Amino acid sequence: MASTACASEVSAVSPEVEERLQQPAAEKASYGQILKSAALVGGAQFLNIGIGIARTKAMAMFLGPAGFGVTGLYSSVVDLTQNIAGLGVNSSGVRQIAEAVGSDDTKRIALAVAVLRRTSILLGAIGALILLVFCRQISILTFGTPKYSVGVAILSIAAFCRLVSGGQGALIQGMRRITDLAKMNVLGAVFGAVAGVVLVYLFRENGIVPYLIVVAAMSTVMSWWYSRKIQVRTPRLSIVQIGGEAAALLKLGSAFMISSMMTLGVAYGVRILVLHKAGLAATGLYQSAWTIGGLYVSFILQAMGADFYPRLTASISHDTICNRLVNEQMLVGILLASSGVIATLTLAPVVISVLYSSRFDAAVPVLRWICLGTLLQVISWPMGFIVVAKGRQNLFVFCEVSWAIASILLAWGCVARWAVVGSGIAFFLSYVFHTGLMYFIVRRLTGFSWSRDNMRIGALSVTVTGLVFGAVYVLSPLTAAVVGTTTAALIGVYSARVLLRIIPGSELPPRVRRLAEIVRLARAASHAA
C-alpha cells in the first residue's frame, strides 16, 4: 500500500520534459546543477584521463604485459589495504563534515574536522603496519611466491600516504570545495605520473614499487596543500567528545568499507583467477582492458560522488524528491555516457593499439564486454545512492555482498570457459545482476520507478549499444567501424539536443551556453536561407 502511494507521488512529479519545464522555479528539475557538477568534476577527470593515458602508454612500453600485470597486482594490494585499514572513513567523513557544515554550528564543525584529521593519520599508520607485518603472506597469496615480500613491505609507505590523503580529500569534499577537489586530483596526478614514469623508465620492473609510492606521496602533498586553506580553530576536545565523534564516523564508515572491500576484492579476485587460469600475460591484458573500460564513464560516476550524493542526502527524508533526483541524475548520466561507450566499443582495436601496443590486441574483446557493463553502471549507481543516503547500513552491505558473490561466481565460470575474455563477460553480467537487484531494493524502499524519459532513452541507448556490439562480430572490421562511429555521432547529437531542451540556458555552464548559442544562431540562419 505504501509503495503504491509513493509510486503515485513519483509519477506526479516526474512528467514528460515539456511539462517539467513549466513548473515553478523552486520545483524545477536539477538538470542544470547536475550538468554543472559533471562539467567541473568531469573536466578534471578528463585531464586525469589524459594523464593516465600517457602514463599507461609509457608503462606498457617499458614493462610489457607481464610487468603491467605485476603493477596491477601491486596496486590491488595497496587498494585493499587502504580499504581495510581506512574503515570507510574517507566516505563517512564527507557526510559527517557536510552535516556539521549544514548545522551552522562552529563547534560541531571544528570537532568533525579535528577528529577526521586525527583518525586518518592513525588509520594510515595501521595500514602501513599491516603491510609490514604480513608482507610475506600477502606476497604468497597474491603472486604465489614470497619473492615479492620486500616490495609489499615497502608499499606500506604508499598505503600510509593514501589513507592520509583520503582523509584530507574527504574534508575538502565535505566542505563542498569541489573546485579545490578537482585541482587537487589533477595536480597530484600530474606530478605523480611524471616522477613515476621516470622511475619505471630508469629501473623497469624494479621501479614499479617506487612509482606507486611517488604517486601516493604526490596525492598527499596536494591534498595537504588545499586542505590547509580550510581554517578551523581546533577546540579543546575531551575524550568523550572525540570518542563519540569517532564512533559515529567509524560506524557509518564500516558500511562504506565493506562496500569498497567488495568492489576491490572482486577486482583482486578476478585478477587472481585470470592469473591462475590463463597466466601472468593474460592478467596484464585484463588490467589493460579494465583501465580503459572505465575511463570515459568514470567522470560521470565521479560527479555522482562529488555533488549528487550530498544533494541526495539533504532530501533523503522526502521519498518523492529523492526519487526525482535519482531519475534526473540517471537521465543525464545515460545521455552523457552513451555515445562515448559506443565509440570506445567500436574503436577498441585502435584504442588498445594506441594506448598500449600490438602485444595487447587480445584485450580488445575484453574491453568490449567491459564497455557494456559500464553503461549499466551509469544506470544502477544512482539507485544505489538511495540506500546509502538513507543510512540503511545493513541493507547496503547486503546489496554489496550479493553483487560481490555473483561477480566472483560469474568470473570463476566465465574465465574457466572463455579464458581472459570471460573476465569481461563476467563484468557485464555482474552489472545486469546489480541493476536488477538495486531496482528491486529501492522500489520497495522508496517506491522508486524509472521515469518515462529514462525508460524511453535508456531502452534506446541499451538497444543501440547492443546492436553496435553485435555488428563488430558479424560485419567486416571497416564496415563495423563506419557503422559504430556514425552511430556514436548520431547518439551524441541526439543526447546534446535533449540536454539543451531540458536545461534552461541560464543554468548551462558558460562554455556550453556559448556553444548552444552558436548552434541556435546557425540553425536560425539555415532556416532563414
C-alpha positions in Angstrom: 0.0 0.0 0.0 2.8 2.4 1.0 4.8 1.6 -2.1 1.8 2.2 -4.4 1.1 5.5 -2.8 4.7 6.6 -3.1 4.9 5.4 -6.7 1.8 7.6 -7.5 3.6 10.6 -6.0 6.7 9.8 -8.1 4.7 9.8 -11.3 3.1 13.1 -10.3 6.5 14.8 -10.1 8.1 13.0 -13.0 6.1 14.1 -16.1 7.4 14.5 -19.6 10.2 17.0 -20.2 7.9 19.7 -21.6 5.6 19.6 -18.5 8.6 19.7 -16.2 9.9 22.9 -17.7 6.6 24.6 -16.9 6.9 24.0 -13.1 7.7 26.9 -10.8 11.3 27.7 -10.4 11.5 26.1 -6.9 10.1 22.8 -8.2 12.1 22.6 -11.5 14.4 19.7 -12.1 18.0 19.9 -11.1 19.4 19.1 -14.5 21.4 22.3 -14.6 23.1 21.6 -11.3 23.9 18.0 -12.4 25.5 19.2 -15.7 27.5 21.9 -13.9 28.9 19.4 -11.5 29.6 17.0 -14.3 31.4 19.7 -16.2 33.6 20.7 -13.3 34.3 17.2 -11.9 34.3 15.7 -15.4 36.7 18.3 -16.8 39.2 17.4 -14.1 38.5 13.8 -14.7 39.2 14.2 -18.4 42.5 15.8 -17.6 43.3 12.9 -15.3 42.3 10.6 -18.2 44.8 12.3 -20.5 47.5 11.9 -17.8 46.5 8.3 -17.2 46.7 7.6 -21.0 50.2 9.0 -21.2 51.2 7.1 -18.1 49.6 3.9 -19.2 51.3 4.1 -22.6 54.7 4.6 -21.0 54.1 1.8 -18.6 53.0 -0.6 -21.3 56.1 0.2 -23.5 58.6 -0.1 -20.6 57.1 -3.1 -18.9 55.1 -5.2 -21.4 52.1 -7.4 -20.5 53.8 -9.3 -17.7 55.2 -6.2 -16.0 51.9 -4.4 -16.4 50.2 -7.4 -14.7 52.6 -7.1 -11.7 51.7 -3.4 -11.5 48.0 -4.2 -11.4 48.6 -6.8 -8.6 50.7 -4.4 -6.5 48.0 -1.8 -7.0 45.4 -4.2 -5.8 47.4 -4.9 -2.6 47.5 -1.2 -1.8 43.9 -0.7 -2.7 42.7 -3.5 -0.4 45.0 -2.3 2.4 43.6 1.3 2.1 40.1 -0.1 2.2 40.6 -2.4 5.2 42.6 0.0 7.3 40.6 3.0 6.3 37.4 1.6 7.7 35.4 3.7 5.2 36.4 7.0 6.9 37.0 8.7 3.5 33.4 8.3 2.6 31.8 8.7 6.0 33.9 11.7 6.7 32.3 13.5 3.7 28.9 13.0 5.3 30.0 14.0 8.8 31.6 17.2 7.6 28.7 18.1 5.3 26.2 17.5 8.1 28.3 19.6 10.5 28.5 22.5 8.0 24.8 22.3 7.4 24.1 22.8 11.1 26.0 26.1 11.1 27.4 25.1 14.5 31.1 26.2 14.5 31.9 23.9 17.4 30.5 20.9 15.7 32.3 21.7 12.5 35.6 22.1 14.4 35.0 18.8 16.2 34.3 16.9 13.0 37.3 18.3 11.2 39.7 17.6 14.1 38.5 14.0 14.6 38.6 13.3 10.8 42.2 14.5 10.5 43.5 12.6 13.5 41.6 9.5 12.6 43.0 9.5 9.1 46.6 9.7 10.4 46.0 6.9 12.9 44.4 4.6 10.3 47.3 5.4 7.9 49.8 4.1 10.5 47.7 1.0 11.0 47.5 0.3 7.2 51.3 0.6 6.9 51.8 -1.7 9.8 49.6 -4.4 8.2 51.7 -4.5 5.1 55.0 -4.6 7.1 53.8 -7.4 9.3 52.1 -9.6 6.7 54.2 -8.8 3.7 55.3 -12.4 3.2 51.8 -13.9 3.5 50.4 -11.2 1.1 53.2 -11.9 -1.5 52.4 -15.7 -1.4 48.7 -15.1 -1.6 49.0 -12.6 -4.5 51.8 -13.9 -6.6 52.1 -17.5 -5.4 55.7 -16.8 -4.2 57.4 -15.0 -1.3 59.9 -13.2 -3.6 57.7 -10.1 -3.8 57.7 -9.7 0.1 60.1 -6.8 0.1 58.1 -4.9 -2.5 54.9 -5.4 -0.5 56.6 -4.2 2.7 57.9 -1.0 1.0 54.4 -0.3 -0.3 53.5 0.4 3.4 54.6 4.0 2.6 52.1 4.2 -0.2 49.3 2.9 2.0 50.0 5.5 4.7 50.1 8.3 2.2 46.9 7.3 0.5 45.0 7.0 3.8 46.1 10.4 5.0 45.3 11.9 1.6 41.9 10.3 1.6 41.0 11.9 4.9 42.1 15.4 3.7 40.2 14.9 0.5 37.0 14.0 2.5 37.4 17.2 4.4 37.6 19.2 1.1 34.6 17.4 -0.4 32.5 17.7 2.8 33.1 21.4 2.7 31.7 21.4 -0.9 35.0 22.9 -2.2 34.6 21.0 -5.4 36.9 23.3 -7.4 39.8 22.7 -4.9 39.0 18.9 -5.0 39.3 18.9 -8.8 42.6 20.9 -8.8 44.0 18.6 -6.0 43.3 15.5 -8.1 44.7 16.9 -11.3 47.9 18.3 -9.9 48.6 15.2 -7.8 48.1 13.0 -10.9 50.5 15.2 -13.0 53.4 15.3 -10.5 52.9 11.6 -9.6 52.8 10.5 -13.2 55.9 12.4 -14.3 58.0 11.2 -11.4 56.7 7.7 -11.6 57.2 7.2 -15.3 60.8 8.4 -14.9 61.4 5.7 -12.2 59.9 3.0 -14.4 61.9 4.1 -17.4 65.2 4.0 -15.4 64.6 0.8 -13.4 61.9 -1.1 -15.4 60.2 -3.7 -13.2 62.3 -2.6 -10.2 60.8 0.8 -10.5 57.1 -0.3 -10.1 57.1 -0.1 -6.3 58.8 3.4 -6.1 56.4 4.5 -8.9 53.3 3.6 -6.7 54.8 5.3 -3.7 55.6 8.5 -5.6 52.0 8.7 -7.0 50.6 8.3 -3.5 53.0 10.8 -2.0 52.2 13.5 -4.6 48.5 13.0 -3.9 49.2 13.5 -0.1 51.1 16.7 -0.8 48.4 18.2 -3.0 45.6 17.2 -0.6 47.5 18.8 2.3 48.1 22.0 0.2 44.4 22.5 -0.4 43.0 21.3 2.9 45.3 23.8 4.8 43.1 26.5 3.3 40.3 25.4 5.4 40.8 27.5 8.6 39.1 25.8 11.5 40.1 26.6 15.1 40.6 23.3 16.8 38.8 23.4 20.2 39.9 21.6 23.3 38.4 18.2 23.0 37.6 15.8 25.8 38.0 12.0 25.4 34.2 11.7 25.5 33.8 14.1 22.6 36.5 12.5 20.5 35.1 9.0 21.2 31.6 10.0 20.3 32.5 11.7 17.1 35.0 8.9 16.1 32.3 6.2 16.9 29.8 7.9 14.6 32.5 8.3 11.9 33.5 4.6 12.1 30.0 3.2 12.4 28.9 4.9 9.2 32.3 4.2 7.6 32.1 0.4 8.3 29.3 0.1 5.6 31.4 2.1 3.1 34.4 -0.1 4.0 32.5 -3.3 3.3 31.2 -1.9 0.0 34.6 -0.8 -1.1 36.2 -4.0 0.0 33.6 -5.9 -2.0 34.5 -3.9 -5.1 38.2 -4.1 -4.6 38.0 -7.7 -3.5 36.2 -8.6 -6.7 38.8 -6.8 -8.8 41.6 -8.5 -6.9 39.9 -11.9 -7.0 39.3 -11.7 -10.8 42.9 -10.9 -11.4 43.9 -13.9 -9.3 41.5 -16.1 -11.2 42.9 -14.9 -14.5 46.5 -15.3 -13.3 46.0 -18.9 -12.2 43.8 -20.0 -15.1 45.3 -18.0 -18.0 48.8 -16.8 -16.9 50.5 -13.6 -16.0 50.4 -12.1 -19.5 46.6 -12.6 -19.5 46.4 -10.7 -16.3 48.1 -7.8 -18.0 45.6 -8.0 -20.8 42.7 -7.9 -18.3 44.3 -5.0 -16.5 44.8 -3.0 -19.7 41.1 -3.5 -20.7 39.9 -2.7 -17.2 41.9 0.5 -17.2 40.5 1.8 -20.5 36.9 0.5 -20.0 36.2 2.8 -17.1 38.0 5.9 -18.4 35.1 7.6 -20.1 32.3 6.6 -17.7 34.4 7.4 -14.6 33.9 11.1 -14.9 30.1 10.7 -14.6 30.5 8.4 -11.6 32.9 10.8 -10.0 30.4 13.6 -10.4 27.8 11.5 -8.6 30.1 11.1 -5.6 31.2 14.7 -5.5 27.9 16.5 -5.8 24.9 14.2 -6.3 25.4 12.3 -3.1 25.4 15.3 -0.7 22.4 16.8 -2.5 20.5 13.5 -2.3 21.3 13.2 1.4 19.8 16.6 2.1 16.5 15.4 0.6 16.5 11.8 1.6 13.6 12.1 4.1 11.3 13.0 1.2 10.9 10.0 -1.0 9.2 11.9 -3.8 12.0 14.4 -4.1 14.6 11.7 -3.6 13.2 9.6 -6.5 13.0 12.6 -8.8 16.7 13.5 -8.1 17.7 9.9 -8.9 15.8 9.8 -12.1 17.3 13.2 -13.2 20.8 12.0 -12.4 20.3 8.8 -14.2 18.9 10.6 -17.3 21.9 12.9 -17.6 24.3 10.0 -17.0 22.8 8.0 -19.8 22.8 10.9 -22.2 26.5 11.7 -21.4 27.7 8.1 -21.4 26.0 6.5 -24.4 28.0 8.0 -27.3 31.3 7.6 -25.5 30.6 3.9 -24.7 29.6 3.2 -28.3 32.7 4.9 -29.6 35.1 3.1 -27.2 33.4 -0.2 -28.1 33.7 0.4 -31.8 37.3 1.7 -31.8 38.6 -0.8 -29.2 41.3 -2.2 -31.6 42.6 1.3 -32.3 42.4 2.4 -28.7 44.3 -0.7 -27.5 47.0 -0.2 -30.1 47.5 3.5 -29.5 47.4 3.4 -25.7 49.4 0.2 -25.3 50.9 -1.8 -28.3 50.1 -4.5 -30.7 51.1 -7.0 -28.0 47.8 -6.1 -26.2 45.5 -6.9 -29.1 44.0 -9.9 -27.3 42.5 -7.4 -24.8 40.1 -6.0 -27.4 37.1 -8.4 -26.8 37.6 -8.0 -23.0 37.3 -4.2 -23.4 34.1 -4.5 -25.5 32.4 -6.6 -22.8 33.5 -4.2 -20.1 32.0 -1.3 -22.2 28.6 -2.9 -22.0 29.0 -3.2 -18.2 30.0 0.4 -17.7 26.8 1.6 -19.4 24.8 -0.4 -16.9 26.9 1.1 -14.1 25.6 4.6 -15.0 22.0 3.2 -14.7 22.5 1.3 -11.4 24.7 3.6 -9.4 22.2 6.5 -8.8 19.7 3.9 -7.4 22.4 2.6 -5.1 22.9 6.1 -3.6 19.3 5.9 -2.2 20.3 3.1 0.1 23.5 4.9 1.2 21.8 8.3 1.8 19.0 6.6 3.8 21.6 5.3 6.2 20.4 1.7 5.7 23.8 0.2 6.5 22.7 -3.4 6.8 20.7 -3.3 3.5 23.6 -1.5 1.8 26.0 -4.3 2.9 23.6 -6.9 1.8 23.5 -5.4 -1.7 27.3 -5.2 -2.0 27.9 -8.7 -0.7 25.3 -10.1 -3.1 26.9 -8.3 -6.0 30.4 -9.5 -5.0 29.3 -13.1 -4.7 27.6 -13.0 -8.0 30.7 -11.4 -9.6 33.2 -14.0 -8.3 30.9 -16.9 -9.3 30.4 -15.4 -12.8 34.2 -14.8 -13.2 35.0 -18.3 -12.0 32.7 -19.9 -14.6 33.4 -17.4 -17.4 37.2 -17.4 -17.1 37.2 -21.2 -17.0 35.1 -21.3 -20.2 36.4 -18.4 -22.2 39.8 -17.6 -20.6 40.7 -13.9 -20.3 37.6 -12.9 -22.4 35.5 -14.4 -19.7 36.6 -11.7 -17.3 34.9 -9.1 -19.5 31.7 -11.2 -19.9 31.6 -11.7 -16.1 31.9 -7.9 -15.5 28.9 -7.3 -17.9 26.7 -10.0 -16.3 27.5 -8.8 -12.8 26.0 -5.4 -13.6 23.0 -7.0 -15.2 22.5 -8.6 -11.8 23.3 -5.4 -9.9 20.9 -3.2 -11.9 18.0 -5.7 -11.3 18.9 -6.0 -7.6 19.1 -2.3 -7.0 15.8 -1.6 -8.8 14.0 -4.2 -6.7 15.5 -2.9 -3.4 14.8 0.8 -4.0 11.4 0.1 -5.4 10.5 -1.4 -2.0 12.4 1.2 0.0 11.1 4.5 -1.5 8.6 3.4 -4.2 11.1 4.3 -6.9 10.3 3.7 -10.5 12.1 4.8 -13.7 10.6 7.9 -15.3 9.1 7.6 -18.7 12.1 9.7 -20.1 14.5 7.2 -18.6 12.6 4.2 -19.8 12.5 5.5 -23.3 16.0 6.9 -23.6 17.5 4.1 -21.5 15.9 1.5 -23.8 17.2 3.3 -26.9 20.7 3.6 -25.5 21.0 -0.1 -24.4 19.4 -1.4 -27.7 21.7 0.7 -29.9 24.8 -0.2 -27.9 23.9 -3.9 -28.1 23.4 -3.7 -31.9 26.8 -2.0 -32.4 28.4 -4.6 -30.2 26.9 -7.3 -32.4 27.9 -5.5 -35.6 31.6 -5.7 -34.8 31.4 -9.5 -34.8 29.2 -10.0 -37.9 30.4 -7.2 -40.2 33.8 -6.6 -41.7 36.2 -4.5 -39.5 35.9 -1.5 -41.8 32.1 -1.7 -42.1 31.7 -2.2 -38.4 33.9 0.8 -37.7 31.9 3.1 -40.0 28.6 1.9 -38.6 29.8 2.3 -35.0 31.4 5.7 -35.3 28.3 7.0 -37.3 26.0 5.7 -34.6 28.1 7.2 -31.8 28.0 10.6 -33.6 24.2 10.4 -34.1 23.6 9.4 -30.4 25.9 12.2 -29.4 23.9 14.8 -31.3 20.6 13.4 -30.0 21.9 13.5 -26.4 23.1 17.1 -26.8 19.7 18.2 -28.2 17.8 16.5 -25.3 20.1 18.2 -22.7 19.7 21.6 -24.3 15.9 21.1 -24.3 15.6 20.1 -20.7 18.2 22.6 -19.2 17.4 26.3 -19.2 20.1 28.4 -20.9 20.8 30.3 -17.8 21.8 27.1 -16.0 24.2 25.8 -18.6 27.9 26.1 -17.9 29.4 29.2 -19.6 31.2 27.3 -22.4 28.3 25.1 -23.1 26.0 28.1 -23.2 28.2 29.8 -25.8 28.2 26.6 -27.9 24.5 26.3 -27.6 24.1 29.9 -28.8 26.3 29.3 -31.8 24.2 26.2 -32.7 21.0 28.2 -32.3 22.2 31.0 -34.5 23.4 28.6 -37.1 20.1 26.8 -37.1 18.2 30.1 -37.4 20.4 31.2 -40.3 19.8 27.9 -42.2 16.0 28.3 -41.7 16.2 31.9 -43.0 18.1 30.8 -46.0 
